[in-house]
């Protein structure tokens, strides 16, 4: 065994042992019918580009913070630390992979390409060799992306000031190279990017873009993450889900995605504990709603219920049970088999940027 291999083996063992004394904070967002909900961060940097930490630190942070999937996307050809580390865009993946396998983190080989607008910064996932993507010729770069079967998506959305598409981006679309758009990056939300994704049926993603230690960049709350609804816990299942736009983004208390995914996330997060009541005219009944997820839900009544009243606003705190009182207003309530409550969830947005509408049904018998 060479000295370099011995050093790397010692580093891996040290990282595994250091994790054994740490605690993993699980992210509680439920699976939905047919899919596992994987928590992912597809944009982060290491010392092999403009990051400030060794690649294994990214794995440790991901494990502690409850992530399932990560990609270290060091920018191609940008090596401000080249006096201390080699200019090799594959090294961060190679160094991080043993620890990722030990800890059960799915590590995807990725990279970033810095370009001026247009087309802007590009992120690539599921690549085979990052060094081969360092091409000055735009056409050669596009061919290499296709040859490697990479999943490419737009980043640095702050530079995209309108929803108009540039010729370079249209070329990526026409050649089936551009697959997604980053809608939330580090601490900024870009609604225009969401509109672009909705218009072209592209996958939406969020990324932390962390360069320093995650605990310093996100001292409160959680980093922005992409929720991937995958058929299994594997790299191939993640790629298949991304290609079929089965994602949502989660930042702060906000969830954004296609209704066919975010509706079951909401419904599987809550449970009406006592859903068998008999509400009569002038009567008062209490239901209890348990929120099992990490996400607080802020409900606002969008229309009155038939024959009874319910609160205008309800806050379902994470991992808590909330009591909700219903007041009977009609003598015909005994003929209503299901009491329906009509709300919007203010912190869950659809792909069109609208607050999610939900109906809660309570058996009245």
Residue frames as qw, qx, qy, qz and C-alpha x, y, z in Angstrom:
[[0.000, 0.889, 0.459, 0.000, 0.00, 0.00, 0.00],
 [0.402, 0.500, -0.037, 0.766, 1.39, 3.40, -0.98],
 [0.220, -0.177, -0.465, 0.839, 1.90, 6.14, 1.59],
 [0.291, -0.083, -0.159, -0.940, -0.90, 8.16, -0.01],
 [0.621, -0.275, -0.626, -0.382, -3.35, 5.25, 0.31],
 [0.495, -0.257, -0.680, 0.476, -2.34, 4.76, 3.94],
 [0.024, -0.080, -0.237, 0.968, -2.97, 8.43, 4.69],
 [0.466, -0.145, -0.347, -0.801, -6.37, 8.36, 2.96],
 [0.619, -0.273, -0.733, -0.066, -7.36, 5.18, 4.83],
 [0.338, -0.224, -0.575, 0.710, -6.45, 6.78, 8.15],
 [0.171, -0.002, 0.006, -0.985, -8.47, 9.88, 7.27],
 [0.571, -0.226, -0.554, -0.562, -11.54, 7.77, 6.42],
 [0.584, -0.297, -0.717, 0.237, -11.28, 5.79, 9.66],
 [0.182, -0.121, -0.386, 0.896, -10.84, 9.01, 11.64],
 [0.345, -0.101, -0.187, -0.914, -13.97, 10.49, 10.08],
 [0.633, -0.277, -0.659, -0.297, -16.03, 7.36, 10.76],
 [0.498, -0.272, -0.652, 0.503, -14.90, 7.26, 14.39],
 [0.020, -0.046, -0.209, 0.977, -15.62, 10.97, 14.83],
 [0.480, -0.211, -0.391, -0.756, -19.15, 10.45, 13.53],
 [0.550, -0.261, -0.792, 0.048, -19.75, 7.67, 16.03],
 [0.273, -0.339, -0.553, 0.711, -19.85, 10.26, 18.82],
 [0.163, 0.083, -0.099, -0.978, -22.22, 12.57, 16.96],
 [0.394, 0.418, 0.724, -0.382, -25.98, 12.65, 16.52],
 [0.072, 0.194, 0.656, 0.726, -27.85, 12.60, 13.25],
 [0.327, 0.350, 0.370, -0.796, -30.88, 14.91, 13.13],
 [0.296, 0.323, 0.845, 0.307, -33.46, 13.19, 11.00],
 [0.241, 0.114, -0.170, -0.949, -35.50, 15.37, 8.65],
 [0.297, 0.318, 0.866, -0.247, -39.11, 14.32, 9.12],
 [0.476, 0.361, -0.200, -0.776, -40.89, 14.77, 5.82],
 [0.761, 0.038, 0.604, -0.234, -43.06, 11.76, 4.96],
 [0.193, -0.040, 0.838, 0.510, -42.80, 9.38, 2.05],
 [0.566, 0.294, 0.028, -0.769, -45.66, 9.60, -0.44],
 [0.867, 0.165, 0.428, -0.194, -47.52, 6.73, -2.12],
 [0.861, 0.481, 0.078, 0.145, -45.15, 4.86, -4.43],
 [0.495, 0.662, -0.256, 0.502, -42.05, 6.90, -3.58],
 [0.645, -0.448, -0.294, 0.545, -39.45, 7.51, -0.91],
 [0.059, 0.985, 0.038, 0.157, -38.86, 11.16, -0.04],
 [0.781, -0.050, -0.092, 0.615, -35.08, 11.70, -0.21],
 [0.154, -0.966, -0.045, 0.203, -33.53, 14.88, 1.19],
 [0.782, 0.246, 0.192, 0.539, -30.83, 16.18, -1.12],
 [0.073, -0.902, 0.121, 0.408, -28.33, 19.00, -1.59],
 [0.819, 0.385, 0.284, 0.316, -26.89, 19.11, -5.10],
 [0.385, 0.781, -0.087, 0.483, -24.67, 22.17, -4.77],
 [0.588, -0.790, 0.118, 0.126, -21.71, 22.56, -2.43],
 [0.512, 0.740, -0.374, 0.223, -18.01, 23.34, -2.73],
 [0.871, -0.403, -0.040, 0.278, -14.83, 21.99, -1.15],
 [0.381, -0.739, 0.308, 0.462, -11.20, 23.04, -0.80],
 [0.564, 0.062, 0.632, 0.528, -10.68, 21.74, -4.35],
 [0.229, 0.680, 0.388, 0.578, -12.34, 24.92, -5.64],
 [0.012, -0.536, 0.166, -0.828, -13.43, 28.00, -3.68],
 [0.739, -0.557, -0.319, -0.204, -14.72, 26.03, -0.67],
 [0.114, -0.741, 0.495, -0.438, -13.12, 26.14, 2.74],
 [0.724, -0.340, 0.530, -0.280, -13.44, 22.53, 3.92],
 [0.080, -0.289, 0.926, 0.229, -12.07, 19.10, 3.04],
 [0.515, -0.045, -0.593, -0.618, -14.50, 16.92, 1.00],
 [0.416, -0.222, -0.868, 0.155, -15.12, 14.47, 3.85],
 [0.040, 0.193, 0.466, -0.863, -16.43, 17.35, 5.96],
 [0.470, 0.049, -0.286, -0.833, -19.27, 17.74, 3.46],
 [0.586, -0.137, -0.778, -0.182, -20.21, 14.10, 4.08],
 [0.278, -0.193, -0.722, 0.603, -20.06, 14.56, 7.86],
 [0.223, 0.131, 0.166, -0.952, -22.27, 17.64, 7.69],
 [0.556, -0.021, -0.514, -0.653, -24.78, 15.85, 5.46],
 [0.514, -0.173, -0.834, 0.099, -24.96, 12.89, 7.83],
 [0.140, -0.210, -0.589, 0.767, -25.43, 15.07, 10.91],
 [0.283, 0.202, 0.047, -0.937, -28.09, 17.20, 9.23],
 [0.602, 0.270, 0.658, -0.362, -30.22, 14.28, 8.04],
 [0.484, 0.572, -0.353, -0.561, -29.52, 14.39, 4.30],
 [0.896, 0.090, 0.433, -0.038, -29.75, 11.32, 2.08],
 [0.736, 0.439, 0.292, 0.425, -28.05, 12.52, -1.10],
 [0.146, -0.868, 0.113, 0.462, -25.35, 15.10, -1.86],
 [0.755, 0.490, 0.127, 0.417, -23.15, 16.26, -4.72],
 [0.401, -0.660, 0.116, 0.624, -19.92, 18.21, -4.30],
 [0.571, 0.723, 0.323, 0.215, -20.00, 20.51, -7.32],
 [0.427, -0.580, 0.180, 0.670, -16.58, 22.17, -7.40],
 [0.462, 0.826, -0.009, -0.324, -16.37, 24.65, -10.32],
 [0.869, 0.226, 0.235, 0.373, -14.37, 23.36, -13.27],
 [0.549, 0.500, 0.034, 0.669, -11.14, 25.30, -13.83],
 [0.196, -0.816, 0.102, -0.534, -11.52, 27.50, -10.74],
 [0.844, -0.221, -0.380, 0.308, -8.85, 26.58, -8.17],
 [0.074, -0.900, 0.183, -0.388, -7.98, 29.47, -5.83],
 [0.675, -0.617, 0.398, -0.071, -6.26, 26.96, -3.49],
 [0.896, 0.408, -0.167, 0.048, -4.06, 25.45, -6.20],
 [0.179, 0.696, -0.604, 0.345, -0.90, 26.17, -4.22],
 [0.425, -0.353, 0.705, -0.444, -2.09, 23.73, -1.58],
 [0.718, 0.165, 0.653, -0.179, -4.14, 21.15, -3.54],
 [0.299, -0.037, 0.735, 0.608, -3.89, 19.70, -7.03],
 [0.447, 0.321, -0.102, -0.829, -6.05, 21.03, -9.85],
 [0.132, -0.050, -0.959, -0.244, -8.11, 17.87, -10.29],
 [0.504, -0.146, -0.015, -0.851, -11.87, 18.25, -10.51],
 [0.779, -0.135, -0.561, -0.245, -12.42, 14.58, -9.70],
 [0.363, 0.209, -0.733, 0.536, -10.52, 14.53, -6.40],
 [0.381, -0.218, 0.384, -0.812, -13.27, 15.86, -4.13],
 [0.865, -0.018, -0.171, -0.471, -15.54, 12.99, -5.18],
 [0.748, 0.215, -0.608, 0.156, -12.79, 10.39, -4.87],
 [0.149, 0.268, -0.655, 0.691, -11.86, 11.56, -1.37],
 [0.494, -0.144, 0.307, -0.801, -15.45, 11.83, -0.11],
 [0.735, 0.036, -0.500, -0.457, -16.77, 8.59, -1.56],
 [0.482, 0.020, -0.838, 0.255, -15.36, 6.07, 1.01],
 [0.054, 0.082, 0.606, -0.790, -16.87, 7.99, 3.93],
 [0.563, 0.074, -0.120, -0.814, -20.16, 8.42, 2.06],
 [0.680, 0.019, -0.694, -0.234, -20.35, 4.66, 1.58],
 [0.310, -0.016, -0.797, 0.519, -19.57, 4.10, 5.28],
 [0.147, 0.178, 0.467, -0.854, -22.30, 6.49, 6.42],
 [0.304, 0.500, 0.811, -0.012, -24.98, 5.58, 3.88],
 [0.198, 0.730, 0.030, -0.653, -24.93, 8.94, 2.12],
 [0.714, 0.489, 0.427, 0.263, -25.54, 8.71, -1.64],
 [0.216, -0.673, 0.242, 0.665, -22.72, 10.75, -3.18],
 [0.675, 0.655, 0.328, 0.082, -23.25, 11.86, -6.77],
 [0.545, -0.140, 0.256, 0.786, -20.31, 12.93, -8.89],
 [0.218, 0.898, 0.382, 0.006, -20.95, 16.53, -9.89],
 [0.471, -0.077, 0.109, 0.872, -19.34, 19.75, -11.05],
 [0.154, 0.871, 0.314, -0.346, -20.15, 23.38, -11.83],
 [0.540, 0.295, 0.319, 0.720, -19.26, 25.47, -14.86],
 [0.083, -0.712, -0.202, 0.667, -18.85, 29.21, -14.41],
 [0.346, 0.338, 0.503, 0.716, -19.92, 31.20, -17.48],
 [0.102, 0.194, 0.108, -0.970, -21.18, 34.72, -18.01],
 [0.485, 0.557, 0.593, -0.322, -24.79, 35.32, -18.96],
 [0.929, -0.046, 0.105, -0.352, -25.82, 33.82, -21.21],
 [0.594, -0.373, -0.624, -0.343, -26.04, 30.95, -20.42],
 [0.527, -0.682, 0.231, -0.452, -24.97, 31.61, -16.79],
 [0.191, -0.445, 0.851, -0.203, -23.62, 29.13, -14.28],
 [0.810, 0.057, -0.438, -0.387, -24.36, 25.49, -15.00],
 [0.500, -0.414, 0.704, -0.289, -24.46, 22.54, -12.61],
 [0.668, 0.266, -0.629, -0.296, -23.87, 18.97, -13.72],
 [0.661, -0.331, 0.577, -0.348, -24.77, 15.74, -11.94],
 [0.910, 0.098, 0.400, -0.045, -24.06, 12.06, -12.67],
 [0.431, 0.794, -0.410, -0.125, -20.93, 12.89, -14.66],
 [0.981, 0.004, -0.079, 0.179, -18.16, 10.38, -15.30],
 [0.678, -0.072, -0.022, 0.731, -15.09, 12.64, -15.53],
 [0.045, -0.922, -0.231, 0.307, -15.18, 16.30, -14.52],
 [0.358, -0.532, 0.387, 0.663, -11.81, 17.05, -16.11],
 [0.340, 0.221, 0.724, 0.558, -13.13, 16.21, -19.57],
 [0.091, 0.834, 0.543, 0.017, -15.79, 18.90, -19.24],
 [0.253, -0.731, 0.076, 0.629, -13.19, 21.65, -19.21],
 [0.517, 0.379, 0.549, 0.537, -13.77, 22.80, -22.80],
 [0.046, -0.384, 0.019, 0.922, -13.44, 26.28, -24.22],
 [0.228, -0.041, -0.630, -0.741, -15.50, 25.41, -27.27],
 [0.549, -0.007, 0.367, -0.751, -19.19, 25.56, -26.39],
 [0.817, 0.204, -0.319, -0.435, -20.18, 22.90, -28.93],
 [0.534, 0.262, -0.779, 0.198, -17.55, 20.48, -27.66],
 [0.170, -0.159, 0.677, -0.698, -18.71, 21.05, -24.11],
 [0.720, 0.074, 0.111, -0.681, -22.31, 20.23, -25.05],
 [0.783, 0.250, -0.537, -0.190, -21.22, 17.04, -26.81],
 [0.297, 0.256, -0.812, 0.432, -19.18, 15.97, -23.78],
 [0.441, -0.094, 0.476, -0.755, -22.19, 16.57, -21.49],
 [0.840, 0.155, -0.122, -0.505, -24.30, 14.31, -23.69],
 [0.646, 0.330, -0.686, 0.057, -21.57, 11.67, -23.95],
 [0.116, 0.198, -0.791, 0.568, -21.31, 11.49, -20.15],
 [0.394, -0.495, -0.742, -0.222, -25.09, 11.29, -19.71],
 [0.196, -0.078, -0.471, 0.856, -25.01, 14.24, -17.32],
 [0.103, -0.799, -0.592, -0.018, -28.03, 15.92, -15.77],
 [0.324, 0.120, -0.020, 0.938, -27.48, 19.65, -16.39],
 [0.119, -0.830, -0.545, -0.010, -29.41, 22.46, -14.75],
 [0.202, 0.708, -0.014, 0.677, -29.18, 26.25, -14.59],
 [0.538, -0.521, -0.424, 0.510, -27.78, 27.91, -11.48],
 [0.266, -0.229, -0.031, 0.936, -26.97, 31.48, -10.43],
 [0.140, 0.659, 0.699, 0.242, -30.53, 32.51, -11.24],
 [0.151, -0.767, -0.212, 0.587, -29.98, 36.04, -9.93],
 [0.152, -0.345, 0.463, 0.802, -28.48, 36.86, -13.33],
 [0.054, 0.382, 0.810, 0.442, -31.64, 35.72, -15.09],
 [0.065, 0.194, 0.278, -0.938, -33.51, 39.04, -14.89],
 [0.606, 0.208, -0.071, -0.764, -36.46, 38.08, -17.08],
 [0.775, 0.063, 0.603, -0.179, -38.32, 35.00, -18.18],
 [0.653, 0.680, -0.228, -0.242, -36.99, 35.37, -21.74],
 [0.908, -0.152, 0.315, 0.229, -34.72, 32.61, -22.97],
 [0.004, -0.772, 0.474, 0.423, -31.31, 33.27, -24.48],
 [0.743, 0.466, -0.399, -0.268, -30.14, 31.49, -27.66],
 [0.217, 0.424, -0.853, 0.212, -27.52, 29.51, -25.74],
 [0.421, -0.044, 0.731, -0.535, -30.17, 28.25, -23.34],
 [0.779, 0.362, 0.046, -0.510, -32.56, 27.43, -26.18],
 [0.543, 0.496, -0.669, -0.110, -29.77, 25.40, -27.76],
 [0.069, -0.242, 0.894, -0.372, -29.36, 23.42, -24.56],
 [0.618, 0.181, 0.486, -0.591, -33.12, 22.82, -24.50],
 [0.733, 0.478, -0.220, -0.431, -33.37, 21.85, -28.17],
 [0.494, 0.435, -0.752, 0.036, -30.53, 19.35, -27.76],
 [0.841, -0.408, -0.302, -0.188, -32.15, 17.80, -24.66],
 [0.549, 0.234, -0.518, 0.613, -29.19, 18.84, -22.52],
 [0.157, -0.288, 0.364, -0.872, -30.86, 21.28, -20.14],
 [0.424, -0.299, -0.852, -0.067, -32.96, 19.32, -17.64],
 [0.422, -0.683, -0.553, 0.223, -33.63, 21.63, -14.69],
 [0.088, 0.713, -0.052, 0.693, -33.52, 25.04, -13.04],
 [0.411, -0.203, -0.619, 0.637, -32.35, 26.00, -9.57],
 [0.201, -0.760, -0.418, -0.455, -35.21, 27.94, -7.99],
 [0.499, -0.858, 0.061, -0.107, -33.65, 28.56, -4.57],
 [0.732, 0.349, -0.335, 0.479, -29.97, 29.11, -3.91],
 [0.379, 0.119, -0.516, 0.759, -28.32, 29.56, -0.51],
 [0.029, -0.446, -0.597, 0.667, -30.66, 32.22, 0.90],
 [0.257, 0.347, -0.155, -0.889, -32.49, 33.56, -2.17],
 [0.522, 0.413, 0.740, -0.100, -35.71, 32.53, -3.88],
 [0.020, 0.282, -0.468, -0.837, -36.04, 33.19, -7.62],
 [0.589, 0.426, 0.532, -0.434, -39.68, 33.10, -8.75],
 [0.488, 0.658, -0.332, -0.468, -38.64, 33.84, -12.34],
 [0.081, 0.366, -0.920, -0.113, -36.64, 30.60, -12.37],
 [0.397, 0.194, 0.832, -0.334, -39.74, 28.78, -11.17],
 [0.577, 0.616, 0.141, -0.518, -41.73, 30.27, -14.05],
 [0.318, 0.591, -0.661, -0.335, -39.02, 29.14, -16.48],
 [0.132, -0.139, 0.978, -0.079, -39.19, 25.60, -15.12],
 [0.493, 0.400, 0.627, -0.451, -42.98, 25.58, -15.32],
 [0.499, 0.664, -0.154, -0.535, -42.94, 26.88, -18.89],
 [0.452, 0.535, -0.681, -0.215, -40.46, 24.32, -20.20],
 [0.950, -0.206, -0.113, -0.203, -41.40, 21.39, -17.96],
 [0.473, 0.501, -0.604, 0.402, -38.01, 21.37, -16.25],
 [0.699, -0.381, -0.544, 0.265, -37.04, 19.90, -12.90],
 [0.175, -0.878, 0.123, -0.429, -36.91, 22.35, -10.00],
 [0.774, -0.077, -0.436, 0.452, -34.02, 22.21, -7.54],
 [0.294, -0.931, 0.106, -0.190, -32.67, 24.02, -4.50],
 [0.808, 0.164, -0.334, 0.456, -29.08, 24.13, -3.33],
 [0.537, -0.764, -0.152, 0.325, -27.12, 25.40, -0.37],
 [0.513, 0.747, -0.125, 0.404, -24.07, 26.52, -2.40],
 [0.604, -0.786, 0.105, 0.083, -22.07, 26.28, 0.82],
 [0.567, 0.646, -0.385, 0.336, -18.40, 27.14, 0.77],
 [0.070, -0.511, 0.652, -0.555, -17.63, 27.39, 4.48],
 [0.038, -0.091, -0.950, 0.296, -18.76, 25.05, 7.28],
 [0.259, -0.501, -0.658, -0.500, -22.54, 24.54, 7.06],
 [0.425, -0.615, -0.569, 0.341, -22.98, 25.37, 10.75],
 [0.234, -0.396, -0.041, 0.887, -21.61, 28.84, 10.13],
 [0.084, -0.060, -0.503, -0.858, -23.52, 29.47, 6.90],
 [0.547, -0.419, -0.489, -0.535, -26.81, 28.12, 8.29],
 [0.087, 0.206, -0.727, 0.649, -26.58, 28.69, 12.06],
 [0.456, 0.159, 0.545, -0.686, -30.37, 28.59, 12.46],
 [0.778, 0.390, 0.098, -0.482, -32.88, 26.34, 10.80],
 [0.806, 0.033, 0.542, 0.233, -31.93, 24.06, 7.93],
 [0.143, -0.333, 0.542, 0.758, -30.11, 24.45, 4.65],
 [0.666, 0.392, -0.069, -0.631, -32.27, 24.66, 1.48],
 [0.383, -0.160, 0.900, 0.136, -32.80, 21.17, 0.09],
 [0.531, 0.163, -0.523, -0.647, -34.32, 19.40, -2.87],
 [0.668, -0.032, 0.653, -0.356, -36.87, 16.73, -2.04],
 [0.339, 0.300, -0.754, -0.475, -36.59, 13.87, -4.53],
 [0.799, 0.003, 0.362, -0.480, -39.45, 11.40, -4.78],
 [0.248, 0.479, -0.810, -0.231, -37.60, 8.25, -5.79],
 [0.881, -0.055, -0.331, -0.335, -38.62, 4.64, -6.30],
 [0.903, -0.243, -0.237, 0.263, -35.71, 3.53, -4.12],
 [0.361, -0.888, 0.217, 0.182, -32.65, 4.65, -2.24],
 [0.768, -0.018, 0.390, 0.507, -30.01, 4.51, -4.96],
 [0.128, -0.452, 0.287, 0.835, -28.16, 6.80, -7.35],
 [0.032, 0.163, 0.780, 0.604, -30.03, 5.39, -10.34],
 [0.095, -0.680, -0.726, 0.040, -33.39, 5.97, -8.63],
 [0.156, -0.696, -0.140, 0.686, -32.39, 9.57, -7.86],
 [0.093, -0.238, 0.524, 0.812, -31.43, 10.20, -11.48],
 [0.016, -0.392, -0.842, -0.369, -34.67, 8.67, -12.76],
 [0.120, -0.757, -0.563, 0.310, -36.70, 10.89, -10.42],
 [0.142, -0.589, 0.105, 0.788, -34.82, 14.02, -11.51],
 [0.069, -0.030, 0.695, 0.715, -35.34, 13.23, -15.17],
 [0.151, -0.513, -0.789, -0.303, -39.08, 12.82, -14.56],
 [0.107, -0.501, 0.034, -0.858, -39.40, 16.07, -12.55],
 [0.683, -0.543, -0.481, -0.084, -40.35, 14.31, -9.30],
 [0.455, 0.017, -0.399, 0.796, -38.96, 16.97, -6.98],
 [0.222, -0.913, -0.289, -0.183, -39.98, 19.75, -4.63],
 [0.406, 0.407, -0.365, 0.733, -37.90, 22.40, -2.89],
 [0.590, -0.704, -0.391, 0.064, -37.88, 23.07, 0.84],
 [0.396, 0.298, -0.262, 0.828, -36.38, 26.22, 2.33],
 [0.224, -0.236, 0.343, -0.881, -37.19, 27.89, 5.63],
 [0.453, 0.189, 0.728, -0.479, -40.82, 26.95, 6.31],
 [0.570, 0.518, -0.103, -0.629, -41.73, 26.93, 2.61],
 [0.549, 0.020, 0.811, 0.201, -42.42, 23.99, 0.32],
 [0.452, 0.581, -0.189, -0.650, -42.78, 24.42, -3.47],
 [0.224, -0.158, 0.916, 0.294, -43.59, 21.79, -6.04],
 [0.382, -0.102, -0.669, -0.629, -46.04, 20.08, -8.35],
 [0.631, -0.277, 0.196, -0.698, -49.42, 19.50, -6.71],
 [0.913, -0.001, -0.354, -0.205, -49.30, 15.75, -7.36],
 [0.648, 0.126, -0.582, 0.475, -46.34, 15.58, -4.97],
 [0.036, 0.256, -0.437, 0.862, -46.91, 18.35, -2.43],
 [0.678, -0.312, -0.114, -0.655, -50.54, 17.40, -1.78],
 [0.894, -0.181, -0.410, 0.006, -49.60, 13.88, -0.58],
 [0.436, 0.217, -0.507, 0.711, -46.70, 15.36, 1.43],
 [0.298, -0.327, 0.234, -0.866, -49.20, 17.53, 3.29],
 [0.814, -0.233, -0.200, -0.493, -51.81, 14.79, 3.68],
 [0.852, -0.030, -0.479, 0.207, -49.26, 12.25, 4.92],
 [0.267, 0.327, -0.462, 0.780, -47.87, 14.82, 7.38],
 [0.373, -0.229, 0.323, -0.839, -51.12, 15.37, 9.27],
 [0.313, -0.244, -0.917, -0.051, -53.59, 13.15, 11.03],
 [0.474, -0.437, 0.003, -0.765, -56.99, 14.08, 12.43],
 [0.027, 0.205, -0.901, 0.381, -56.87, 12.22, 15.72],
 [0.292, 0.341, 0.783, -0.431, -60.60, 12.16, 16.58],
 [0.167, 0.105, -0.492, -0.848, -62.40, 12.14, 13.26],
 [0.281, -0.424, -0.826, -0.243, -65.70, 10.70, 14.47],
 [0.034, 0.176, 0.432, -0.884, -67.88, 13.47, 15.87],
 [0.037, 0.653, 0.723, 0.222, -71.53, 14.48, 15.76],
 [0.111, -0.106, -0.098, 0.983, -71.91, 18.24, 15.31],
 [0.034, 0.678, 0.733, 0.038, -75.40, 19.65, 15.83],
 [0.055, 0.765, 0.214, 0.605, -76.99, 23.09, 15.50],
 [0.317, -0.844, 0.165, -0.400, -75.56, 25.47, 18.13],
 [0.922, -0.352, 0.042, 0.153, -73.24, 22.70, 19.25],
 [0.078, 0.856, -0.511, 0.000, -69.48, 22.88, 19.71],
 [0.987, -0.054, 0.085, 0.126, -67.12, 20.05, 18.89],
 [0.151, -0.831, 0.496, 0.205, -63.36, 19.88, 18.97],
 [0.944, 0.297, -0.072, 0.126, -61.13, 18.06, 16.54],
 [0.480, -0.727, 0.397, 0.287, -57.41, 17.52, 17.05],
 [0.755, 0.641, -0.131, 0.052, -54.95, 17.66, 14.18],
 [0.723, -0.516, 0.322, 0.328, -51.52, 16.08, 14.64],
 [0.502, 0.811, -0.296, -0.045, -48.65, 17.35, 12.48],
 [0.930, -0.250, 0.181, 0.198, -46.03, 14.60, 12.31],
 [0.711, 0.504, 0.041, 0.489, -43.58, 16.46, 10.06],
 [0.499, -0.270, -0.116, 0.815, -40.82, 19.07, 10.53],
 [0.085, 0.308, 0.336, 0.886, -42.79, 21.59, 8.47],
 [0.162, 0.411, 0.542, -0.715, -45.19, 23.99, 10.20],
 [0.123, 0.442, 0.707, 0.539, -48.37, 24.51, 8.20],
 [0.078, 0.291, 0.251, -0.920, -50.08, 27.90, 8.14],
 [0.108, 0.458, 0.836, 0.282, -53.71, 27.43, 7.13],
 [0.176, 0.231, 0.118, -0.950, -56.07, 30.23, 6.11],
 [0.453, 0.457, 0.735, -0.214, -59.76, 29.64, 5.43],
 [0.112, -0.055, 0.536, 0.835, -60.51, 30.23, 1.74],
 [0.431, -0.286, -0.429, -0.741, -64.29, 29.87, 1.93],
 [0.539, -0.284, 0.464, -0.644, -66.96, 29.25, 4.60],
 [0.007, -0.012, -1.000, -0.015, -67.98, 25.72, 5.47],
 [0.466, -0.302, -0.497, -0.666, -71.59, 24.62, 4.97],
 [0.700, -0.516, -0.424, -0.254, -73.67, 24.60, 8.15],
 [0.729, -0.585, -0.143, 0.325, -70.87, 25.29, 10.63],
 [0.163, 0.940, -0.258, 0.150, -67.99, 27.65, 11.30],
 [0.892, -0.141, -0.077, 0.422, -64.30, 26.95, 11.81],
 [0.381, -0.709, 0.070, 0.589, -61.28, 29.15, 12.63],
 [0.469, 0.869, -0.076, -0.140, -60.14, 31.60, 9.99],
 [0.364, 0.693, -0.606, 0.143, -56.50, 30.72, 10.66],
 [0.935, -0.341, 0.092, -0.021, -54.90, 27.55, 11.98],
 [0.188, 0.737, -0.645, 0.071, -51.21, 26.96, 12.70],
 [0.989, -0.125, -0.068, -0.034, -50.15, 23.32, 12.76],
 [0.157, -0.820, 0.549, -0.023, -46.81, 23.34, 14.55],
 [0.580, 0.371, -0.724, -0.039, -44.26, 20.59, 13.82],
 [0.459, -0.013, -0.843, 0.280, -44.59, 17.42, 15.90],
 [0.163, 0.063, 0.510, -0.842, -47.55, 18.88, 17.75],
 [0.019, -0.505, -0.848, -0.161, -51.29, 18.39, 18.07],
 [0.088, -0.042, 0.023, -0.995, -53.56, 21.39, 17.54],
 [0.157, 0.489, 0.802, -0.305, -57.13, 21.62, 18.85],
 [0.095, -0.084, -0.393, -0.911, -59.67, 23.12, 16.44],
 [0.273, 0.362, 0.694, -0.559, -63.21, 24.02, 17.46],
 [0.071, -0.252, -0.688, -0.677, -66.20, 23.70, 15.14],
 [0.252, 0.245, 0.472, -0.809, -69.49, 25.55, 15.79],
 [0.201, 0.416, 0.856, 0.232, -72.81, 24.27, 14.46],
 [0.125, 0.247, 0.000, -0.961, -74.92, 26.86, 12.63],
 [0.533, 0.067, -0.456, -0.710, -77.68, 24.82, 10.99],
 [0.720, -0.103, 0.503, -0.467, -80.39, 22.41, 12.01],
 [0.885, 0.396, -0.122, -0.213, -79.67, 20.38, 8.88],
 [0.019, 0.684, -0.728, 0.052, -76.22, 19.32, 10.11],
 [0.650, -0.151, 0.716, -0.205, -77.56, 15.88, 11.02],
 [0.822, 0.500, 0.250, -0.106, -78.03, 15.30, 7.29],
 [0.362, 0.826, -0.433, 0.008, -74.41, 16.18, 6.47],
 [0.980, -0.140, -0.082, 0.118, -72.30, 12.97, 6.60],
 [0.725, 0.006, -0.041, 0.687, -68.95, 14.75, 6.13],
 [0.122, -0.949, -0.095, 0.274, -67.99, 18.17, 7.46],
 [0.721, 0.391, 0.124, 0.559, -65.69, 19.87, 4.96],
 [0.298, -0.833, 0.021, 0.466, -63.17, 22.56, 5.89],
 [0.657, 0.651, 0.161, 0.344, -61.72, 24.62, 3.03],
 [0.420, -0.810, 0.152, 0.380, -58.26, 26.10, 3.53],
 [0.624, 0.697, -0.277, 0.218, -55.17, 27.27, 1.74],
 [0.804, -0.412, -0.021, 0.428, -51.74, 26.36, 3.09],
 [0.123, 0.985, -0.063, -0.106, -49.90, 29.68, 2.96],
 [0.235, -0.733, 0.604, 0.208, -46.39, 28.21, 3.06],
 [0.584, 0.050, 0.762, 0.273, -46.93, 25.53, 0.40],
 [0.336, 0.636, -0.169, -0.674, -46.80, 26.87, -3.16],
 [0.837, 0.367, 0.403, 0.034, -47.67, 25.18, -6.44],
 [0.604, 0.046, 0.389, 0.694, -45.52, 25.44, -9.56],
 [0.159, 0.714, 0.384, 0.563, -47.65, 28.42, -10.61],
 [0.196, 0.239, -0.351, 0.884, -46.76, 30.22, -7.39],
 [0.541, -0.473, -0.196, -0.667, -50.22, 29.83, -5.87],
 [0.321, -0.335, 0.722, -0.513, -50.88, 28.80, -2.29],
 [0.221, -0.034, -0.960, -0.169, -51.97, 25.19, -2.07],
 [0.628, -0.223, 0.000, -0.745, -55.70, 24.58, -1.59],
 [0.202, 0.042, -0.967, 0.149, -56.65, 21.69, 0.71],
 [0.657, -0.361, -0.194, -0.633, -59.94, 20.26, 1.92],
 [0.006, -0.189, 0.888, -0.418, -60.23, 18.55, 5.29],
 [0.632, -0.253, -0.479, -0.554, -63.11, 16.10, 5.67],
 [0.159, -0.206, 0.773, -0.579, -64.49, 15.16, 9.10],
 [0.333, -0.313, -0.853, -0.252, -67.08, 12.31, 9.36],
 [0.319, -0.207, 0.281, -0.881, -70.18, 13.67, 11.12],
 [0.780, -0.155, -0.435, -0.422, -71.79, 10.51, 12.38]]
